[in-house]
């Protein structure tokens, strides 16, 4: 089968332009509230999928190890510069469609602002379930096509795509919005049980962000996030899931994404797969498991 296209932020200054200079303090603040409400108090190993430059990583307190995964090597370089080389951080450049980890080596995972770049999101969710131990927590954020603004634009004839239908929509190349029903169906198919839904960014409107104090918007959004249990009408939705079945947490090891051989040792050096001979570089504190 052909490999799905990958949205690659290599060489991008996304963290600076989009978050630090893009007037998105409100979005960052309310996402932090949702994460705090959903995250377990602590754990052994957390996998952060689509970690980028490490914006959310400091919020994962209480975990002994955090593995930051992103396809972009330069994004991980920025994360490493921000977070350092502590023993509890691991930086991995890899493909979300083909995760380079042995089964059941994490007891928590997050995927924030990432699945909206995945044309085959259901494949990535299946991959996540394989590397998690049984009863692990998985927090997924997705861009919601079934939001009030999209509904209004559609009803007024200002947009062509239908926010009420279940299929995903690609509104810009490799940028997808999803219907909540589709996401929940994919999660169940991957073995997850949905435990909590929070609606986030109720006030993602430029006028409000410019004229209403951040503290007020945060407080209002925090009060409304719980409505996600009843309906999902915001542009961003957080879903807390539990992997219902699975083996207990295993000792950490890598897997060869080229041939599937596991375990591969987690040494801080180049790693050679003994089965297919593929060599995976370890450079500047970053493992490179991208298979091109």
C-alpha distance (Angstrom), angle and dihedral (degrees) to the residues before:
residue distance angle dihedral
X1 . . .
X2 3.82 . .
X3 3.77 115.3 .
X4 3.82 114.1 -107.0
X5 3.81 114.9 -110.7
X6 3.79 114.9 -95.9
X7 3.79 127.3 -140.4
X8 3.79 102.3 -135.0
X9 3.81 121.0 -164.0
X10 3.81 92.3 -173.2
X11 3.80 109.5 152.2
X12 3.79 92.7 6.4
X13 3.80 125.4 138.5
X14 3.81 89.0 -152.7
X15 3.80 95.0 141.4
X16 3.78 92.5 55.5
X17 3.81 99.7 39.0
X18 3.81 100.6 37.5
X19 3.81 102.1 33.5
X20 3.79 110.3 19.6
X21 3.82 98.2 36.5
X22 3.80 100.4 21.2
X23 3.82 99.8 80.3
X24 3.79 92.8 -114.3
X25 3.78 100.4 134.3
X26 3.81 88.4 118.7
X27 3.82 94.4 54.3
X28 3.79 91.6 45.9
X29 3.81 92.7 49.0
X30 3.80 96.8 49.3
X31 3.80 92.2 44.8
X32 3.80 87.7 54.7
X33 3.82 89.3 54.1
X34 3.81 92.0 51.4
X35 3.80 92.2 48.1
X36 3.79 91.9 49.2
X37 3.79 90.7 52.7
X38 3.79 94.3 49.2
X39 3.79 104.8 36.5
X40 3.79 119.8 96.5
X41 3.79 114.7 -118.4
X42 3.78 90.4 -106.9
X43 3.77 146.8 -38.1
X44 3.77 146.2 171.6
X45 3.81 109.4 -86.6
X46 3.79 129.1 6.0
X47 3.81 123.9 -168.7
X48 3.81 114.5 -150.2
X49 3.81 107.3 -160.5
X50 3.79 114.5 -158.1
X51 3.78 91.1 12.5
X52 3.79 94.1 166.3
X53 3.80 111.7 177.6
X54 3.80 92.6 -13.8
X55 3.80 99.8 -96.1
X56 3.81 93.7 152.0
X57 3.80 99.9 29.3
X58 3.84 96.8 94.4
X59 3.82 87.8 57.9
X60 3.80 92.3 65.9
X61 3.77 94.5 82.6
X62 3.76 119.3 163.7
X63 3.81 97.8 39.4
X64 3.78 117.7 116.7
X65 3.81 93.4 -147.1
X66 3.80 132.4 20.3
X67 3.79 121.5 -166.5
X68 3.79 113.2 -158.9
X69 3.80 111.8 -155.4
X70 3.78 125.5 -172.1
X71 3.79 134.4 147.2
X72 3.80 91.4 -131.4
X73 3.79 115.5 81.9
X74 3.80 91.8 -163.5
X75 3.81 92.1 53.4
X76 3.79 88.6 54.7
X77 3.81 90.0 47.9
X78 3.81 87.8 56.9
X79 3.81 90.7 47.8
X80 3.79 91.2 50.2
X81 3.81 90.9 49.3
X82 3.81 88.8 51.4
X83 3.82 99.1 42.8
X84 3.78 104.6 26.9
X85 3.79 132.2 -141.8
X86 3.79 100.2 -62.7
X87 3.78 116.0 159.6
X88 3.82 89.7 -114.6
X89 3.83 93.9 61.7
X90 3.81 125.0 79.1
X91 3.83 121.3 -178.1
X92 3.81 118.2 -153.7
X93 3.81 128.8 177.6
X94 3.80 106.2 -155.3
X95 3.77 147.9 129.9
X96 3.83 118.5 -90.2
X97 3.81 88.6 -144.5
X98 3.81 91.1 59.8
X99 3.79 111.4 29.2
X100 3.83 115.2 -160.9
X101 3.81 97.0 -140.1
X102 3.78 133.4 107.3
X103 3.83 115.9 -115.7
X104 3.82 121.7 -76.3
X105 3.82 98.2 4.3
X106 3.85 97.4 131.4
X107 3.79 130.7 59.6
X108 3.83 95.2 -165.8
X109 3.79 138.5 24.5
X110 3.79 138.9 -178.9
X111 3.79 131.9 -161.0
X112 3.80 109.8 -173.5
X113 3.82 122.1 173.8
X114 3.78 89.9 -13.0
X115 3.80 112.4 95.6
X116 3.81 89.4 62.5
X117 3.83 86.6 72.3
X118 3.83 93.6 51.8
X119 3.79 118.9 93.9
X120 3.81 90.2 -167.1
X121 3.78 101.0 37.9
X122 3.79 94.1 161.4
X123 3.82 89.9 62.2
X124 3.80 91.3 54.6
X125 3.82 91.4 49.3
X126 3.80 90.0 53.6
X127 3.81 88.5 52.3
X128 3.81 91.4 51.6
X129 3.79 92.1 52.6
X130 3.82 90.9 53.3
X131 3.80 95.2 57.0
X132 3.82 95.1 45.1
X133 3.78 125.3 87.7
X134 3.79 120.7 -126.6
X135 3.83 115.3 -74.0
X136 3.80 91.5 18.4
X137 3.80 121.2 151.8
X138 3.80 119.0 -119.4
X139 3.82 119.8 -172.9
X140 3.79 115.1 -163.0
X141 3.79 127.4 -174.6
X142 3.78 119.3 -166.2
X143 3.79 138.0 -179.9
X144 3.79 106.2 -110.2
X145 3.82 119.6 -137.9
X146 3.83 89.3 -172.7
X147 3.81 94.0 72.7
X148 3.78 128.9 131.7
X149 3.81 96.1 -112.9
X150 3.81 92.3 51.8
X151 3.79 90.9 47.6
X152 3.80 92.3 51.8
X153 3.81 93.5 46.7
X154 3.80 90.9 49.2
X155 3.80 94.1 48.8
X156 3.83 90.3 48.8
X157 3.80 91.5 50.3
X158 3.81 94.3 -113.6
X159 3.81 96.4 121.8
X160 3.79 131.9 39.3
X161 3.80 102.1 -148.3
X162 3.79 120.5 83.8
X163 3.84 115.0 -123.4
X164 3.81 91.7 -163.7
X165 3.81 98.3 62.1
X166 3.83 118.3 89.2
X167 3.81 100.6 -127.7
X168 3.80 121.2 97.5
X169 3.80 120.7 -104.6
X170 3.82 126.4 -142.4
X171 3.80 101.8 -148.3
X172 3.83 93.4 170.7
X173 3.80 126.0 14.2
X174 3.84 108.2 -69.4
X175 3.79 91.9 -3.9
X176 3.79 112.1 112.9
X177 3.78 136.3 -176.9
X178 3.80 118.6 -156.0
X179 3.77 136.0 -155.7
X180 3.84 112.9 -121.9
X181 3.81 91.2 -125.7
X182 3.79 91.1 56.3
X183 3.80 92.2 49.6
X184 3.81 92.7 48.8
X185 3.80 90.7 48.9
X186 3.81 91.1 52.3
X187 3.80 91.6 47.5
X188 3.80 92.6 51.9
X189 3.81 90.7 47.5
X190 3.82 88.9 54.0
X191 3.81 91.1 53.7
X192 3.79 99.3 -99.7
X193 3.78 127.2 136.5
X194 3.82 113.8 -146.3
X195 3.82 108.9 -130.0
X196 3.80 104.9 167.3
X197 3.81 140.3 10.6
X198 3.80 124.9 -163.6
X199 3.80 125.2 -172.6
X200 3.80 111.9 -141.0
X201 3.83 137.4 -170.2
X202 3.80 97.1 29.6
X203 3.82 89.9 164.7
X204 3.81 101.7 44.2
X205 3.79 91.7 144.7
X206 3.81 121.3 125.3
X207 3.82 94.5 -137.5
X208 3.81 92.8 52.7
X209 3.80 93.9 45.2
X210 3.79 90.5 51.8
X211 3.81 98.3 45.0
X212 3.82 107.3 29.0
X213 3.83 117.8 70.7
X214 3.79 114.0 -106.6
X215 3.80 92.5 -123.3
X216 3.80 91.8 58.4
X217 3.80 93.8 47.6
X218 3.81 90.3 48.4
X219 3.79 92.4 50.6
X220 3.79 93.6 48.3
X221 3.78 93.0 46.3
X222 3.81 91.4 48.1
X223 3.81 89.8 52.9
X224 3.81 92.3 50.3
X225 3.79 100.0 42.8
X226 3.80 90.8 86.7
X227 3.83 90.1 65.4
X228 3.80 86.1 79.3
X229 3.80 86.6 86.6
X230 3.82 88.3 65.7
X231 3.80 105.4 31.7
X232 3.81 140.1 -8.4
X233 3.79 111.6 -138.1
X234 3.82 103.4 139.9
X235 3.83 127.1 96.5
X236 3.81 91.0 -112.9
X237 3.81 128.5 45.2
X238 3.81 128.4 -175.0
X239 3.81 119.1 -154.7
X240 3.81 124.7 -167.5
X241 3.80 113.7 -154.1
X242 3.79 138.1 -179.3
X243 3.80 122.6 -148.6
X244 3.79 97.4 -128.4
X245 3.81 98.3 -162.8
X246 3.78 132.7 30.2
X247 3.78 146.5 102.0
X248 3.81 123.1 -69.5
X249 3.79 119.4 -89.8
X250 3.80 111.5 -68.0
X251 3.79 131.6 -154.3
X252 3.78 110.0 -81.9
X253 3.79 116.8 -95.0
X254 3.78 138.7 148.0
X255 3.81 128.9 -116.2
X256 3.78 126.4 -143.9
X257 3.82 106.0 -110.3
X258 3.81 90.5 -160.8
X259 3.81 98.9 58.6
X260 3.81 104.9 3.5
X261 3.81 96.8 -116.4
X262 3.82 115.2 156.9
X263 2.89 148.3 -136.7
X264 3.78 105.2 36.6
X265 3.81 114.2 175.0
X266 3.81 119.0 -107.1
X267 3.80 95.0 -129.8
X268 3.79 120.9 153.8
X269 3.79 92.5 -116.7
X270 3.78 139.8 69.0
X271 3.82 109.9 -53.3
X272 3.80 122.2 -143.5
X273 3.78 120.6 -161.6
X274 3.84 107.5 -129.9
X275 3.80 91.3 -152.6
X276 3.83 104.2 51.1
X277 3.81 101.3 11.8
X278 3.80 94.5 -123.9
X279 3.82 112.3 155.7
X280 3.80 120.0 -144.3
X281 3.78 115.2 -160.8
X282 3.79 125.5 -131.2
X283 3.79 108.1 -159.4
X284 3.80 133.5 159.1
X285 3.79 90.2 -3.6
X286 3.83 93.5 -55.6
X287 3.81 128.1 112.7
X288 3.80 112.5 -141.0
X289 3.81 111.5 -151.5
X290 3.81 96.6 156.8
X291 3.80 111.8 135.8
X292 3.78 111.1 -158.7
